Amino acid sequence: MAATPYIIGWGHTPFGKLDNTDLEQLIRDAALPAVASAGLELKDIDGIFVGHFNGGFVRQDFSGAMVAVAIPEFRHIPSVRLENACATGSAAIWAAIDALQSGRVKRALVIGLEKMNTLPSSQIGELLLRCSYVKVEGNTPGGFAGVFGNIASNYFERFGDQSDALASIASKNHVNGMNNPYAHMKRDFGFDFCRQASEKNPFVAGPLKRSDCSLVSDGAAAMVLSLETIGNATVPAVKWRSRTQVNDFLPLSMRDPTQFEGAALAWKKGLADANIGLSDLQFVETHDCFTVAELLEYEAMGLAPHGQGAKVILDGVTTMQGKLPVNPSGGLKSKGHPIGATGVSQHVMAAMQLSETAGDMQVANAHLGAVFNMGGAAVANYLSILEKV
């Protein structure tokens, strides 16, 4: 049986439009607090794993090598970059854990980062569409919002208008984001604003309005991982109960676009490997790149049968006062979605919950939580079940 990995330290920058912050500064602002909070010195890190999608947002590639440019003490430490669309951060985490469990690395630093606000919105949309099946979906109007707009349209045609549910998800996550000091958008828009199309909240793609879409954000997050806890760490350690990756077909035409089957398999396997049920969790951080994604993820995680996800949010199950708070951090919708940083950020948010250091975001008595991060439209599906030590 593989040794249990621990999160022993973390760092997180604010997410937002960080015009005056370059890649090097993002790396420093996330990595240095992560190492310090783990109770370690820079020389104690012996493997670095960088999640950075890039895809053309910045000219600089070869991101693994940028860590030593930002922090010269890492000059001779092995460093590698991972990419897996919007699940890039989780791909870096998985690689770090594999290295730890192989015995090659003793203490790993994982950094997820992205600087997206470098191009006009139309070009950003074109770059993100590279994470679709380009042969067929690469010219979808509206970019990735168009891809999810088509998913929402198909779902609405089959199961009826879900606009109330989507607006409820958006308003829930904006309320939660008000309490997240790192969030890109700390503003409560309310259900009515999210529900009604307006000049400030126009339709973007299909039934999706601007309020249904995650933000184009810059930012970074970092974690230190180890197979043992450190006595002088300044944060309590958090450990994995299970970790799962399940992939699905990239082309939406090869599967039912109204259900995330790969995600559902990841949840089924992850919960079974952790030897728990969904009701044992106190919270979930899930990948709400669009509100319809969170709706479909309710069904994938088993909160509702296919086609009935709306009932979950309309009954208040996933609010902070509900049975299973989903995205207490505000999620991608409010916190922001710097592609390479997202998976790492979600794990940091979960670690804060389980170590009871989440401040105003804190879920009471949180000792088991889950992180679901996906690349593409539920193509690369990563699930972590994490627990308090």
N, C-alpha and C positions, 0 to 999 in steps of 0.2 A: 504494500500500500504506500502511495506517495506521501511524503512528508507534507504537513500542513503549512501553507504560506500565510504570513502575517503582513498586514499593513502597519508599519511602525512609525511612520511620519508622513506629513503631507504639507503641501503649499498650494496656494490658489491665487491668481491675480483677479482683479475685477474684470468682468467681461464687458465689452462695449466697443465703441468706435475709438480706438487708441491710436490716433494719427501720429503722435510723437514717440511711439514706442516701437523699436525694431525687434527683430527676432532674438537678438542677443539679450536685450533687456527682458523680454518675456521669459526667456530661459532662466535668467538670474532670479527674477521675481518669484518664480514658482519653485525652482530647484533648491535654492539656498535655504528658504524656510523649511522645506521638506526634510533636508538633511539635518538641519539644526533641531527640529522637533523630534527627530528620531534619536537624539542624543548621540549623534555620530559626528565625526570630522569628515571632510571631503575625501581624505585618503582612505577612509573605510569603505568607500564605494568601489566595487570591482566589476561592475557591468552597468551600462547605460542603454536604455531602450527608448527611442524617440518616436512618438506618434505624430506624423505631420502629413496631411493630405497634399497640400499645396496645389498641384494641378495647374499652376500658372498664376496664382494670386500674387506671388513674389517671384523675382528672377532667381533668387538663391535656392538651389536644391542641395542635395548632399547634406541633409539636415543633421544626420548623426554626428558629422564632423563639426557642426556649429556649436555644440555644447562646450567643447574645449576652447573655442574662440571666445565664448561668453565667460567661461570659468576656467582659466588657464591651468588650475590644479588638476583638471581632468585630462591633461594633454595625452597621457599614455594609457588611459583606461579604455578598454574596448567599448565601442559605441555603435549602434546600428539603428537605422530608421525603418519603421514599419508603416504600411499603408493598407487600409481595407475600407475605403469609402468612409461613410459616417461612423463606422465602427473601428476606425484607425486607432483610437485610444485604447480600446479593449484588446486589439491585436498586439499592441506594444506590451500591455499588461500580461497577456497570455505568454508571449515570448520570454518575458522576464521570469515568470513563474516556471516555465519549462527549463530555463537556464539554472534557476535555483535548485529545482528538484533533480536535475542531472548531476549536481555537485560542481559544475563548472564555475558558478558564481555564488558568493556567500551573501552579499548585500547588493541589491539592484536598485537603481534609480530609474523610474519611469517618468518621462516628461511628455505631455500632450500639448501641442500648441498649434495655433493658426492665426494668420493675419489676413483677413478677407476683405477689409474695406480699402482696397487698393485700386479697384476697377469700377467702372459704371455697372449698375445693376444688371443691365442686359448681358454684359460679358460674364458677370458672376453666374447668372443663370445658365449660360452656355457651358461654362467650366463644370458646373455641378451635374449637368446632363451627361457628362462622361461616365458617371456612375450608374447610368441606365444602360440598356442594351442598345448601343448607338445605331446599329444597322436599322433598327425599327423605330426606336423611341428617341433617337438623337435630335430630332427636329420638333419635338413636342412644344407647342406654343406655351409660353409661361415658364419654361425651364422645369425644375423638379416640382414646383408648385403645380404645373400642368400635369405631371405624372400622377401626383396625389389627387389633383382635381378630377382626373379620369377615374381613379379608384373610388373617390367619393361619389361621383356620378353613378357609377355601376352599383354601388351599395345602395344609394337612394332609390334607384330604379327597382331594385330587388326587394328592399325592406321598408321603403317609404322615406319621407323627408326627415332627416335627422338634424335639422338646423338648430333646434333647441338644445340637443345634446352637445353639439359642437360648440355652441356659444357658452354652454355651462362649463365645458372643459376649459375653454379659453379663459373665462372669467375666474374660475377656480385657480388656475395656474398663475394668473396675474395677482390675485389676492395673496397667494403663497409667496410669490416673488418679492412682495413688499417687505418681507422679513429676511430676505437674503442679501447680506451686505455685498456680495459679489455679482449680483444680478445686473444684466444689461439694462433692463427696464423695470424699475420699481414704481409701478403705477397701477392702481386698481381701476380698470376700465368699466367694470360692471357688466352684468348680463345684457342689459338693453343695448349698450353700444356694440357689444360683440354679436348680438343677434340681428341687428338691423344694418343693411347696407347703407352707406352714406358717403358723402364726399371724403370724409376722413377714414372711412372703412369700406372701400370699394371691393367689389368682386375681383378676384385675381385669376382664378381658374375654376371652371365648373361652379359648384356651390361653395367653394372656399373663398372667404374674404381675407383681407389683410390680417385681421385678428386671428385667423386660423393658421397663420404661418409663423414659424420660428424666425428669429432675428439673424441678420448677417452680422457676425460678431468677431472681434479680435480677442485673444486671451490665451492663457495657459494654465495648466494644473500639473502637479507632480506628486509622486508618492515614492517612499522608500519601502521596499519589500524585503523580507528576510524569512528564514525558516525558524528563527528564534526571536524572542522578545528582548528588548534592551532595557536594562535597569534604570538608566538615567534619561530615558525618553521623557519629553514634556507632554506627550499625549498618550492616552491609553491605546494599546494595540487592539486591532480588529483582525479576525481571521476568516478565511474562507471555509464554508461548510460544504460547498460544491461549486464547480465551475463547468460550464457547458458551452459548446459551440455547435450549432447546426446550420448548415447552408441550405439554400433552395435555388431553384432556377433563376437566372438573371432576367430573361425575358418574361414580362408579365403575361404574354400570350401563351406561355407554356403552363400556366397555373391559374387558379381562380383568384382574380385580383381583389375579391372582397373578403378573403380570409388569409391570415398570415400563418400558413401551415408549418413552415420552418420554425417560426417563433413558438407555436403551440408545442411542437416536439421538444424544443429547448426547455420550455417550462415543465413539461411532463418529466423529462429526464432529469432536469436540475433538482426539482422537488423530490423525486424518488431517490436520487443520489444523496441528497441531504437528509433523507428519511423524515421528511416533514410534509404537511399539507399546506395549502395556500392560507388557511385560517391561522396557521402558526406565525405568519409574518406580521410585523407591526407597521411596515411601510414598504413602498416600492418606489424606486427612481426609474422611470421608464422613458423611452425615446419618443417624445412627442414633437417630432420635427414638424408635423402638421396635426391639428386636432383630430382629424380622422384616423391618424396613426394611433393615437392614444385610445380611441374608441375600439379599433380593431385589436389592440393589445389587451384590452379588458377581456375580450373573447378568447384570445390566445392564452392568457394566463389562467383562464377557467372561471372568471367571475360571472360569465353569462354565456349561454349558448350562442351559436352563430346567428347573427341577425338581431340579437337582443342586447347588444352592448349599451345602447342608450339608457336602458333602465338602471344600469349601474350608477351613472352620474346623476340622472334625474332623481334617483332615490337617495343621493348624497353619500353613497358607500365610500367614494374615494376622496371626499373632502377631509380636511384636517380633523373634523369632528366625527367622521365616518368610521366604519369597521376596518377599512384598509386605506389609509391615506396614500395617495399616489402623487408623486412629485411635490413633496413638501418644500423642495428647494425652489419651486416655480417652474421646474422643468426647462426644456429647451425653449419653450414658448416665451418664458419671462427671463430666465437666467441668461439665455443666449445659446448660440450653437456654432462656436468656432470648431470646425469639423474635426481636426486632429485632437483638440483638447476635450471634446465632449465626453468620451468614454472614461477618461481619467477623472474629469470633473465629477461625473456621476458617482464614481467610487469614492472620491473625497467627500462628497455630500453624504453618502451612506456611512462612511467612517465617522464623520462628525456626529451623525445621529446615534450610532452605536457606542460612541465614546462619551455621549452626553455633553458634547461641546458645540451643539448646533444653535445655541442661543435662542432667539425668537422663532427659529424654524423647528425647534425640538418637538419630536413626537414623544409623548409620555411613555415611559417604561419600554423603550425600544431595545430589544435584545436580539432580534432576528430581522433582517431586511434583505431586499433583493434589488439588483441592478439589471435592467435589460437595455442593451445597446445594440442597434442594428445598422448595417451598412446597406445602402440602397433601399428598395421597397421590400424590407424583410428578406433580404438575400443572405447576408452574413449576420447570423443571430447569436449574440453572446449573452449568457445569463450567469450572474454571480449570486449565490446565496451567502451572505455574510453574517457573522455573529459576534456579539460582544465577548471579549475574553474575560 
